[in-house]
Amino acid sequence: MAECHPVGYQWVMEAKRRGAKVFHIDPRFTRTSATVDTYVPIRAGSDIAFLGGIVNYILENELDFREYVVAYTNAATIVSDDFQDTEDLDGLFSGYDPETGTYDPTSWQYDGHLPHGQMNDTPVQRETAAALQHESHGPPIPPDAPRDETLQNPRCVYQLLKRHYSRYTPEVVERVCGIPREKFEEVARAWTENSGRERTTTLVYSVGWTQHSVGVQYIRTGAIIQLLLGNVGRPGGGVLALRGHASIQGSTDIPTLFNLLPGYLPMPHHANHPTFDDWVGSIAHPSQKGFWGNARAYAASLLKAYWGDAATPENDFCYGYMPRLTGDHGTYQQVLSMIDGKIKGYFLLGQNPAVGSAHGRAQRLGMANLDWLVVRDLFLIESATFWKNSPEVETGEIVPEECRTEVFFMPAASHVEKEGTFTQTQRLLQWREKAVEPPGDARSELWFFYHLGRRIREKLAGSTLRRDRALLDLAWDYPLHGPEQEPDAEAVLREINGYDVATGRPVSHFTELKDDGSTVGGCWIYSGVFADGVNQAARRKPHTEQSWVAPEWGWAWPANRRILYNRASADPEGRPWSERKAYISWDPDKGEWTGPDVPDFERTKAPSYRPPEGATGVAALAGNDPFIMQGDGKGWLYVPSGLVDGPMPTHYEPAESPVRNPLYGQQANPTRKVYRRPENPINPSPPEPHSDVFPYIFTVARLTEHHTAGGMSRMLRYLSELQPEMFVEVSPELAAERGLEHLGWAHVITARAAVEARVMVTDRMAPLRIEDRVIHQVWLPYHWGSEGYSTGESANDLFGITLDPNTLIQESKVGTCDVRPGRRPRGPAYLEYIVDYGRRAGLTPDHHPPIVTTDAVNAARGNAKRSTKKED
């Protein structure tokens, strides 16, 4: 956090100054490590083993916040007798189908409950990253699921969790992660002692946690710990996701993702959602508790924002115009489809895949097979110049004179040259004013897309083709200003906020959105950011003039709420858990929830409220159900439906690992998304032979002085001077083993690429003892490419393409490699060098790493068949 998010890290330092203990767990000793109370080194890719050890420590010593756990989580809920754990099936859960590499979750359900039909279609879920649809809501669960609030029933979630993590002992953590027992126990003691009724602990993770083949389960394990300790919905608690830059949160809220629509509404699937009712019904399930029960209003208002007067109840709000998912449309499938000639044109905005994406060679070869490519950026980045200045030009794989791709470079305005909002880690929208006009032909994204849409619509104006109606009927009428006819960003924010069609009055809350076409709402979770016609994101009242929660600095979604699920900051009767941690509580005299924040609950719903039989939606939430977006109002320690790879996080080795999984016969995530293609070889891992060809672990991360793929920092002289050259960090022990000299040259090799860099010999990358052997890790920054004042080779070229099955995010924080002194070969000799490494590793063109590595697969599959028979 100090390295990559220094502005935010100042508040961690302030907390430390006031007495907070700060721990840093990371493979590399960084600027953060230098400032904390305790630094804990860890083997890259072993975080679930470490976190699972914390879960085991909590449960074995009964250190959970029991009253919170019983009342506010699903710990007491009884799970089906058909469920079998990884402890029974050597690393698999029940329901595994080796033919599809996915699970049938029928046996994972609560006792007496069968899953929603679409939840069984896990191959489709994985292809469309459908698990992301459950970021803020769960699939349907029964309102009367059986519970044992003594937590003694062996099939209750609490006992299943306890059994599942019982093998994650301090000794196992040391064996798997390389963390000395005393270091692990120091973290476990501090985390538990600083949690509970009187105290809370915050868990902060970075983007690196998501970039694993089990990335979602990393975050799930952190959430389990925070729920067990009562650290969710309370001040000083929570799980904070540090984002890569200022508006990554905004780009998932109003998404740049292929499978989501604004406000985390799922993209329709062509087979599962042929009608508007089918689509909305898949979100607001008939028995669903909570505010997702109003999904029809959110969806209808969104379509009204898209198509305005053309969207009516009679035509299902132009639902027929909506694009539909047909499978995997993620960025890695796209680049492979480019190589196959299936994609003709591509827009690149705010990204530089030639440097910033995994398997850079595949990225560049894909772009070299397009008809046209539009790149919008501040500078001529590598993704605009790959056709003339890339490693593949040197090897002859791309011939500039023959490259078919016509590249159009459109200069972009920087963040100080345009107006609009950032949405950052805290879900906080902050308005930025334009400081200066963009130079020359540089334009904002808003200008570019508005005028592109306008010109396309003008060209289609006389069309009578049905296929063109979706474009012609768009509500594309924002006010323009200035000599360049810039669209009014505040008008766009007003449309995102939502308004009443008849009066034009902006809505002040998402509960005002209607399902009858009378409201527009471009992103329901942002409703209120333009309440009363005022740009709430532009507020900057000094902290001295408001409460410590600072509700008048910017605006946080939803409803300007600064802590989500803050009903959990009070006990089931609505009283603060302690005066020290008082936040939101029930005032019986006023008959409402009060406190310094906006209550994340119906303001006048009493703690004693119990829903009548048959209630659904918001009315089905009891007065002690704080997790108002979940299907049962509870925080989930166990996930019966909604994740592709299992109901509880389990330690699997990364797709590339030098060690055999010490816990189970199943080596890696059995549901990981793989692309079995000759241009995507994966280094062998145990139990395969030849893993010694790539004996070391490598990981990549950022430097303070450079920004992501380097397009904004390598082009600046002063930042290039501060970090002038690509380098690789190795330990003194590895340097001696491989004959590497400090500040000399070395190259790192995988089955995809070899990347050369200057050597930095440092004890920041200490060797770890794993399973009675020494494992070396190396570290590289991923900022360099062929353009700018400081040039170098790209670390992301080293990675293959293996994805988390829930999100389709790549595993680009851990892989295996070899390291050799000196510079790599050049030209055609370089290709032969990589091929020779692959040959020695047994990587023939038709070689594919085994997905299943345990004999228990037949038992897991048999259980699925029994469950299906019961359902039939």
Stockholm file with secondary structure:
# STOCKHOLM 1.0

chainA/1-872         MAECHPVGYQWVMEAKRRGAKVFHIDPRFTRTSATVDTYVPIRAGSDIAFLGGIVNYILENELDFREYVVAYTNAATIVSDDFQDTEDLDGLFSGYDPETGTYDPTSWQYDGHLPHGQMNDTPVQRETAAALQHESHGPPIPPDAPRDETLQNPRCVYQLLKRHYSRYTPEVVERVCGIPREKFEEVARAWTENSGRERTTTLVYSVGWTQHSVGVQYIRTGAIIQLLLGNVGRPGGGVLALRGHASIQGSTDIPTLFNLLPGYLPMPHHANHPTFDDWVGSIAHPSQKGFWGNARAYAASLLKAYWGDAATPENDFCYGYMPRLTGDHGTYQQVLSMIDGKIKGYFLLGQNPAVGSAHGRAQRLGMANLDWLVVRDLFLIESATFWKNSPEVETGEIVPEECRTEVFFMPAASHVEKEGTFTQTQRLLQWREKAVEPPGDARSELWFFYHLGRRIREKLAGSTLRRDRALLDLAWDYPLHGPEQEPDAEAVLREINGYDVATGRPVSHFTELKDDGSTVGGCWIYSGVFADGVNQAARRKPHTEQSWVAPEWGWAWPANRRILYNRASADPEGRPWSERKAYISWDPDKGEWTGPDVPDFERTKAPSYRPPEGATGVAALAGNDPFIMQGDGKGWLYVPSGLVDGPMPTHYEPAESPVRNPLYGQQANPTRKVYRRPENPINPSPPEPHSDVFPYIFTVARLTEHHTAGGMSRMLRYLSELQPEMFVEVSPELAAERGLEHLGWAHVITARAAVEARVMVTDRMAPLRIEDRVIHQVWLPYHWGSEGYSTGESANDLFGITLDPNTLIQESKVGTCDVRPGRRPRGPAYLEYIVDYGRRAGLTPDHHPPIVTTDAVNAARGNAKRSTKKED
#=GR chainA/1-872 SS CTTTCHHHHHHHHHHHHTTCCCEEEESSCCTTGGGSSEEEECCTTCHHHHHHHHHHHHHHTTCSCHHHHHHHBSTTBBBCTTCCCTTTBTTBCTTEETTTTEECGGGGSBTTCCCCGGGGCHHHHHHTTGGGGGSSCCCCCCTTCCBCTTSCCTTBHHHHHHHHTTTCCHHHHHHHHCCCHHHHHHHHHHHHHTCSSSCCCCEEECGGGTSSTTHHHHHHHHHHHHHHTTCSSSTTCSEEECCSSTTHHHHHHTTCSTTEEGGGEECCBTTTCSSHHHHHHHHSCTTCBSGGGGHHHHHHHHHHHHHGGGCCGGGGGGGGGSCCBCSCCSHHHHHHHHHTTCCCEEEEESCCHHHHSSSHHHHHHHHTTCSEEEEEESSCCHHHHTTTSSHHHHHTSSCTTTCCCEEEEEEBCCGGGSCEEEECTTSEEEEECCCSCCCTTCBCHHHHHHHHHHHHHHHTTTCCCGGGHHHHTSCCCCCEETTTTEECHHHHHHHHHCEETTTCCBCSSGGGCCSSSSEECSCGGGTTTTGGGCCGGGCBCCGGGSCTTCTTBSEETTTTCSSTTGGGGBCTTSCBSCSTTCCSEEETTTTEEESSSCCSSCTTCCTTCCCCTTCCBGGGCCTTCCCTTSTTSSBCSSCSSSCSSCSSCCCCBCSSCSSCCSSCSCCBCTTCEECCCTTSCCCCCTTSTTGGGSCEEEEEECCTTSCTTSTTTTTSHHHHHHSCSCEEEECHHHHHHHTCCTTSEEEEECSSCEEEEEEEECTTSCCEEETTEEECEEEEECCCCSSSSSCCCCGGGGCCCEECTTTCCBCCSCEEEEEEESCCCCTHHHHHHHHHHHHHTTCCTTCCCCSCCCTTHHHHHHHHHHHHHHHC
#=GC SS_cons         CTTTCHHHHHHHHHHHHTTCCCEEEESSCCTTGGGSSEEEECCTTCHHHHHHHHHHHHHHTTCSCHHHHHHHBSTTBBBCTTCCCTTTBTTBCTTEETTTTEECGGGGSBTTCCCCGGGGCHHHHHHTTGGGGGSSCCCCCCTTCCBCTTSCCTTBHHHHHHHHTTTCCHHHHHHHHCCCHHHHHHHHHHHHHTCSSSCCCCEEECGGGTSSTTHHHHHHHHHHHHHHTTCSSSTTCSEEECCSSTTHHHHHHTTCSTTEEGGGEECCBTTTCSSHHHHHHHHSCTTCBSGGGGHHHHHHHHHHHHHGGGCCGGGGGGGGGSCCBCSCCSHHHHHHHHHTTCCCEEEEESCCHHHHSSSHHHHHHHHTTCSEEEEEESSCCHHHHTTTSSHHHHHTSSCTTTCCCEEEEEEBCCGGGSCEEEECTTSEEEEECCCSCCCTTCBCHHHHHHHHHHHHHHHTTTCCCGGGHHHHTSCCCCCEETTTTEECHHHHHHHHHCEETTTCCBCSSGGGCCSSSSEECSCGGGTTTTGGGCCGGGCBCCGGGSCTTCTTBSEETTTTCSSTTGGGGBCTTSCBSCSTTCCSEEETTTTEEESSSCCSSCTTCCTTCCCCTTCCBGGGCCTTCCCTTSTTSSBCSSCSSSCSSCSSCCCCBCSSCSSCCSSCSCCBCTTCEECCCTTSCCCCCTTSTTGGGSCEEEEEECCTTSCTTSTTTTTSHHHHHHSCSCEEEECHHHHHHHTCCTTSEEEEECSSCEEEEEEEECTTSCCEEETTEEECEEEEECCCCSSSSSCCCCGGGGCCCEECTTTCCBCCSCEEEEEEESCCCCTHHHHHHHHHHHHHTTCCTTCCCCSCCCTTHHHHHHHHHHHHHHHC
//
